[in-house]
């Protein structure tokens, strides 16, 4: 609730700190959750953590735009693709190392939404978002970690 208050109060730095702290708390809960729990118990936490990561990404992007960050001379579309690709690495790490096929689902939804919202006006961002959505789908279907046998 505090994040929403500070967000609408346009205290973006405080709201970003609060959402990052929230994401860290849910991450700790996610990592400490016993693997014996059924997936039905893990799915809500997985999807909520995934959504919080999206919100963190958006908060950081909005703060940078609000304070008119020049991006070290790189264009905004290129920075968008860099940010989207960075989150793919994080999500695929969680998908592989924590055997969580549900975590990327929210990212697929958001990345397809980004592509639809851009409506091919910004071709770099649209194609990157669609390609990275395909990477998520491929990761969900084909990523398997070999079980170690002793």
ChimeraX commands (.cxc) that place a marker at each C-alpha (Angstrom):
marker #1 position 0.00,0.00,0.00 radius 0.5
marker #1 position 2.89,2.33,0.74 radius 0.5
marker #1 position 4.25,1.77,-2.76 radius 0.5
marker #1 position 0.94,2.85,-4.30 radius 0.5
marker #1 position 0.77,5.92,-2.04 radius 0.5
marker #1 position 4.27,7.10,-2.93 radius 0.5
marker #1 position 3.75,6.26,-6.59 radius 0.5
marker #1 position 0.69,8.49,-6.87 radius 0.5
marker #1 position 2.43,11.12,-4.77 radius 0.5
marker #1 position 5.11,11.09,-7.52 radius 0.5
marker #1 position 7.85,10.19,-5.07 radius 0.5
marker #1 position 9.27,7.76,-7.59 radius 0.5
marker #1 position 12.55,7.01,-5.81 radius 0.5
marker #1 position 10.81,6.06,-2.56 radius 0.5
marker #1 position 8.23,4.00,-4.44 radius 0.5
marker #1 position 11.00,2.18,-6.33 radius 0.5
marker #1 position 12.83,1.39,-3.09 radius 0.5
marker #1 position 9.59,0.06,-1.59 radius 0.5
marker #1 position 8.78,-2.16,-4.57 radius 0.5
marker #1 position 12.34,-3.51,-4.65 radius 0.5
marker #1 position 12.10,-4.33,-0.93 radius 0.5
marker #1 position 8.77,-6.02,-1.56 radius 0.5
marker #1 position 10.26,-8.04,-4.42 radius 0.5
marker #1 position 13.22,-9.05,-2.23 radius 0.5
marker #1 position 10.88,-10.25,0.53 radius 0.5
marker #1 position 8.80,-12.30,-1.90 radius 0.5
marker #1 position 12.02,-13.64,-3.47 radius 0.5
marker #1 position 13.21,-14.78,-0.04 radius 0.5
marker #1 position 9.85,-16.44,0.54 radius 0.5
marker #1 position 10.03,-18.09,-2.89 radius 0.5
marker #1 position 13.56,-19.40,-2.33 radius 0.5
marker #1 position 12.86,-20.64,1.20 radius 0.5
marker #1 position 9.63,-22.38,0.25 radius 0.5
marker #1 position 10.09,-26.14,0.58 radius 0.5
marker #1 position 10.29,-27.99,-2.71 radius 0.5
marker #1 position 7.98,-30.61,-1.21 radius 0.5
marker #1 position 5.09,-28.18,-1.66 radius 0.5
marker #1 position 2.84,-28.98,-4.55 radius 0.5
marker #1 position 2.91,-26.77,-7.60 radius 0.5
marker #1 position -0.61,-25.64,-6.74 radius 0.5
marker #1 position 0.87,-24.04,-3.63 radius 0.5
marker #1 position 3.85,-22.58,-5.49 radius 0.5
marker #1 position 2.06,-21.15,-8.54 radius 0.5
marker #1 position 0.58,-18.05,-6.81 radius 0.5
marker #1 position 3.94,-17.10,-5.28 radius 0.5
marker #1 position 5.70,-17.73,-8.59 radius 0.5
marker #1 position 3.27,-15.57,-10.56 radius 0.5
marker #1 position 3.29,-12.82,-7.94 radius 0.5
marker #1 position 7.10,-12.71,-7.87 radius 0.5
marker #1 position 7.11,-12.62,-11.65 radius 0.5
marker #1 position 4.67,-9.71,-11.63 radius 0.5
marker #1 position 6.75,-7.86,-9.02 radius 0.5
marker #1 position 9.81,-8.20,-11.26 radius 0.5
marker #1 position 7.81,-6.60,-14.09 radius 0.5
marker #1 position 6.79,-3.75,-11.78 radius 0.5
marker #1 position 10.42,-3.25,-10.70 radius 0.5
marker #1 position 11.45,-3.10,-14.37 radius 0.5
marker #1 position 8.73,-0.53,-15.10 radius 0.5
marker #1 position 9.57,1.56,-12.04 radius 0.5
marker #1 position 13.22,1.77,-13.02 radius 0.5
marker #1 position 12.34,2.70,-16.59 radius 0.5
marker #1 position 9.88,5.37,-15.49 radius 0.5
marker #1 position 12.38,6.87,-13.05 radius 0.5
marker #1 position 14.99,7.09,-15.78 radius 0.5
marker #1 position 12.54,8.78,-18.16 radius 0.5
marker #1 position 11.21,11.09,-15.43 radius 0.5
marker #1 position 14.69,12.35,-14.57 radius 0.5
marker #1 position 15.59,12.65,-18.28 radius 0.5
marker #1 position 18.48,10.20,-18.28 radius 0.5
marker #1 position 20.34,10.49,-21.58 radius 0.5
marker #1 position 21.21,6.77,-21.78 radius 0.5
marker #1 position 24.92,7.30,-22.46 radius 0.5
marker #1 position 24.03,8.37,-25.98 radius 0.5
marker #1 position 22.07,5.21,-26.83 radius 0.5
marker #1 position 18.51,5.50,-28.06 radius 0.5
marker #1 position 15.49,4.71,-25.90 radius 0.5
marker #1 position 14.45,1.76,-28.09 radius 0.5
marker #1 position 17.90,0.22,-27.72 radius 0.5
marker #1 position 17.76,0.63,-23.95 radius 0.5
marker #1 position 14.32,-0.97,-23.99 radius 0.5
marker #1 position 15.72,-4.00,-25.79 radius 0.5
marker #1 position 18.68,-4.16,-23.37 radius 0.5
marker #1 position 16.30,-4.08,-20.39 radius 0.5
marker #1 position 14.00,-6.70,-21.91 radius 0.5
marker #1 position 16.96,-8.97,-22.68 radius 0.5
marker #1 position 18.40,-8.56,-19.19 radius 0.5
marker #1 position 15.15,-9.74,-17.66 radius 0.5
marker #1 position 15.10,-12.73,-20.02 radius 0.5
marker #1 position 18.40,-13.85,-18.51 radius 0.5
marker #1 position 17.00,-13.54,-14.98 radius 0.5
marker #1 position 13.76,-15.33,-15.83 radius 0.5
marker #1 position 15.49,-18.17,-17.67 radius 0.5
marker #1 position 17.84,-18.60,-14.71 radius 0.5
marker #1 position 14.85,-19.01,-12.41 radius 0.5
marker #1 position 13.12,-21.30,-14.92 radius 0.5
marker #1 position 16.14,-23.59,-15.16 radius 0.5
marker #1 position 17.54,-23.63,-11.65 radius 0.5
marker #1 position 14.24,-23.68,-9.77 radius 0.5
marker #1 position 12.31,-25.92,-12.19 radius 0.5
marker #1 position 9.56,-23.30,-12.46 radius 0.5
marker #1 position 7.69,-23.39,-15.77 radius 0.5
marker #1 position 5.10,-20.87,-14.52 radius 0.5
marker #1 position 7.45,-17.99,-13.78 radius 0.5
marker #1 position 7.91,-16.91,-17.44 radius 0.5
marker #1 position 4.15,-16.82,-18.15 radius 0.5
marker #1 position 3.68,-13.28,-16.86 radius 0.5
marker #1 position 6.70,-12.12,-18.86 radius 0.5
marker #1 position 5.28,-13.66,-22.04 radius 0.5
marker #1 position 2.03,-11.80,-21.44 radius 0.5
marker #1 position 3.83,-8.49,-20.83 radius 0.5
marker #1 position 6.26,-8.86,-23.75 radius 0.5
marker #1 position 3.43,-9.65,-26.17 radius 0.5
marker #1 position 1.59,-6.63,-24.72 radius 0.5
marker #1 position 4.64,-4.47,-25.43 radius 0.5
marker #1 position 4.71,-5.68,-29.03 radius 0.5
marker #1 position 0.99,-5.05,-29.49 radius 0.5
marker #1 position 1.22,-1.62,-27.85 radius 0.5
marker #1 position 4.07,-0.56,-30.17 radius 0.5
marker #1 position 2.02,-1.74,-33.17 radius 0.5
marker #1 position 5.17,-2.03,-35.31 radius 0.5
marker #1 position 5.83,1.72,-34.97 radius 0.5
marker #1 position 9.06,0.95,-33.12 radius 0.5
marker #1 position 10.21,-2.10,-35.06 radius 0.5
marker #1 position 13.28,-2.86,-32.92 radius 0.5
marker #1 position 11.30,-3.06,-29.68 radius 0.5
marker #1 position 8.39,-4.93,-31.26 radius 0.5
marker #1 position 10.53,-7.60,-32.90 radius 0.5
marker #1 position 12.70,-7.97,-29.80 radius 0.5
marker #1 position 9.65,-8.39,-27.56 radius 0.5
marker #1 position 8.13,-11.00,-29.87 radius 0.5
marker #1 position 11.43,-12.84,-30.26 radius 0.5
marker #1 position 12.03,-12.85,-26.50 radius 0.5
marker #1 position 8.48,-14.13,-25.95 radius 0.5
marker #1 position 9.44,-17.01,-28.23 radius 0.5
marker #1 position 12.55,-17.56,-26.13 radius 0.5
marker #1 position 10.33,-17.84,-23.05 radius 0.5
marker #1 position 7.99,-20.32,-24.73 radius 0.5
marker #1 position 10.95,-22.38,-25.94 radius 0.5
marker #1 position 12.43,-22.29,-22.45 radius 0.5
marker #1 position 9.19,-23.50,-20.91 radius 0.5
marker #1 position 8.88,-26.37,-23.37 radius 0.5
marker #1 position 12.46,-27.54,-23.79 radius 0.5
marker #1 position 14.48,-26.57,-20.69 radius 0.5
marker #1 position 15.10,-29.62,-18.60 radius 0.5
marker #1 position 17.73,-30.01,-15.96 radius 0.5
marker #1 position 19.34,-33.42,-15.86 radius 0.5
marker #1 position 18.84,-35.19,-12.59 radius 0.5
marker #1 position 22.14,-36.19,-11.02 radius 0.5
marker #1 position 22.42,-39.85,-10.24 radius 0.5
marker #1 position 24.90,-41.16,-7.74 radius 0.5
marker link #1:1,2 radius 0.2
marker link #1:2,3 radius 0.2
marker link #1:3,4 radius 0.2
marker link #1:4,5 radius 0.2
marker link #1:5,6 radius 0.2
marker link #1:6,7 radius 0.2
marker link #1:7,8 radius 0.2
marker link #1:8,9 radius 0.2
marker link #1:9,10 radius 0.2
marker link #1:10,11 radius 0.2
marker link #1:11,12 radius 0.2
marker link #1:12,13 radius 0.2
marker link #1:13,14 radius 0.2
marker link #1:14,15 radius 0.2
marker link #1:15,16 radius 0.2
marker link #1:16,17 radius 0.2
marker link #1:17,18 radius 0.2
marker link #1:18,19 radius 0.2
marker link #1:19,20 radius 0.2
marker link #1:20,21 radius 0.2
marker link #1:21,22 radius 0.2
marker link #1:22,23 radius 0.2
marker link #1:23,24 radius 0.2
marker link #1:24,25 radius 0.2
marker link #1:25,26 radius 0.2
marker link #1:26,27 radius 0.2
marker link #1:27,28 radius 0.2
marker link #1:28,29 radius 0.2
marker link #1:29,30 radius 0.2
marker link #1:30,31 radius 0.2
marker link #1:31,32 radius 0.2
marker link #1:32,33 radius 0.2
marker link #1:33,34 radius 0.2
marker link #1:34,35 radius 0.2
marker link #1:35,36 radius 0.2
marker link #1:36,37 radius 0.2
marker link #1:37,38 radius 0.2
marker link #1:38,39 radius 0.2
marker link #1:39,40 radius 0.2
marker link #1:40,41 radius 0.2
marker link #1:41,42 radius 0.2
marker link #1:42,43 radius 0.2
marker link #1:43,44 radius 0.2
marker link #1:44,45 radius 0.2
marker link #1:45,46 radius 0.2
marker link #1:46,47 radius 0.2
marker link #1:47,48 radius 0.2
marker link #1:48,49 radius 0.2
marker link #1:49,50 radius 0.2
marker link #1:50,51 radius 0.2
marker link #1:51,52 radius 0.2
marker link #1:52,53 radius 0.2
marker link #1:53,54 radius 0.2
marker link #1:54,55 radius 0.2
marker link #1:55,56 radius 0.2
marker link #1:56,57 radius 0.2
marker link #1:57,58 radius 0.2
marker link #1:58,59 radius 0.2
marker link #1:59,60 radius 0.2
marker link #1:60,61 radius 0.2
marker link #1:61,62 radius 0.2
marker link #1:62,63 radius 0.2
marker link #1:63,64 radius 0.2
marker link #1:64,65 radius 0.2
marker link #1:65,66 radius 0.2
marker link #1:66,67 radius 0.2
marker link #1:67,68 radius 0.2
marker link #1:68,69 radius 0.2
marker link #1:69,70 radius 0.2
marker link #1:70,71 radius 0.2
marker link #1:71,72 radius 0.2
marker link #1:72,73 radius 0.2
marker link #1:73,74 radius 0.2
marker link #1:74,75 radius 0.2
marker link #1:75,76 radius 0.2
marker link #1:76,77 radius 0.2
marker link #1:77,78 radius 0.2
marker link #1:78,79 radius 0.2
marker link #1:79,80 radius 0.2
marker link #1:80,81 radius 0.2
marker link #1:81,82 radius 0.2
marker link #1:82,83 radius 0.2
marker link #1:83,84 radius 0.2
marker link #1:84,85 radius 0.2
marker link #1:85,86 radius 0.2
marker link #1:86,87 radius 0.2
marker link #1:87,88 radius 0.2
marker link #1:88,89 radius 0.2
marker link #1:89,90 radius 0.2
marker link #1:90,91 radius 0.2
marker link #1:91,92 radius 0.2
marker link #1:92,93 radius 0.2
marker link #1:93,94 radius 0.2
marker link #1:94,95 radius 0.2
marker link #1:95,96 radius 0.2
marker link #1:96,97 radius 0.2
marker link #1:97,98 radius 0.2
marker link #1:98,99 radius 0.2
marker link #1:99,100 radius 0.2
marker link #1:100,101 radius 0.2
marker link #1:101,102 radius 0.2
marker link #1:102,103 radius 0.2
marker link #1:103,104 radius 0.2
marker link #1:104,105 radius 0.2
marker link #1:105,106 radius 0.2
marker link #1:106,107 radius 0.2
marker link #1:107,108 radius 0.2
marker link #1:108,109 radius 0.2
marker link #1:109,110 radius 0.2
marker link #1:110,111 radius 0.2
marker link #1:111,112 radius 0.2
marker link #1:112,113 radius 0.2
marker link #1:113,114 radius 0.2
marker link #1:114,115 radius 0.2
marker link #1:115,116 radius 0.2
marker link #1:116,117 radius 0.2
marker link #1:117,118 radius 0.2
marker link #1:118,119 radius 0.2
marker link #1:119,120 radius 0.2
marker link #1:120,121 radius 0.2
marker link #1:121,122 radius 0.2
marker link #1:122,123 radius 0.2
marker link #1:123,124 radius 0.2
marker link #1:124,125 radius 0.2
marker link #1:125,126 radius 0.2
marker link #1:126,127 radius 0.2
marker link #1:127,128 radius 0.2
marker link #1:128,129 radius 0.2
marker link #1:129,130 radius 0.2
marker link #1:130,131 radius 0.2
marker link #1:131,132 radius 0.2
marker link #1:132,133 radius 0.2
marker link #1:133,134 radius 0.2
marker link #1:134,135 radius 0.2
marker link #1:135,136 radius 0.2
marker link #1:136,137 radius 0.2
marker link #1:137,138 radius 0.2
marker link #1:138,139 radius 0.2
marker link #1:139,140 radius 0.2
marker link #1:140,141 radius 0.2
marker link #1:141,142 radius 0.2
marker link #1:142,143 radius 0.2
marker link #1:143,144 radius 0.2
marker link #1:144,145 radius 0.2
marker link #1:145,146 radius 0.2
marker link #1:146,147 radius 0.2
marker link #1:147,148 radius 0.2
marker link #1:148,149 radius 0.2
marker link #1:149,150 radius 0.2
view
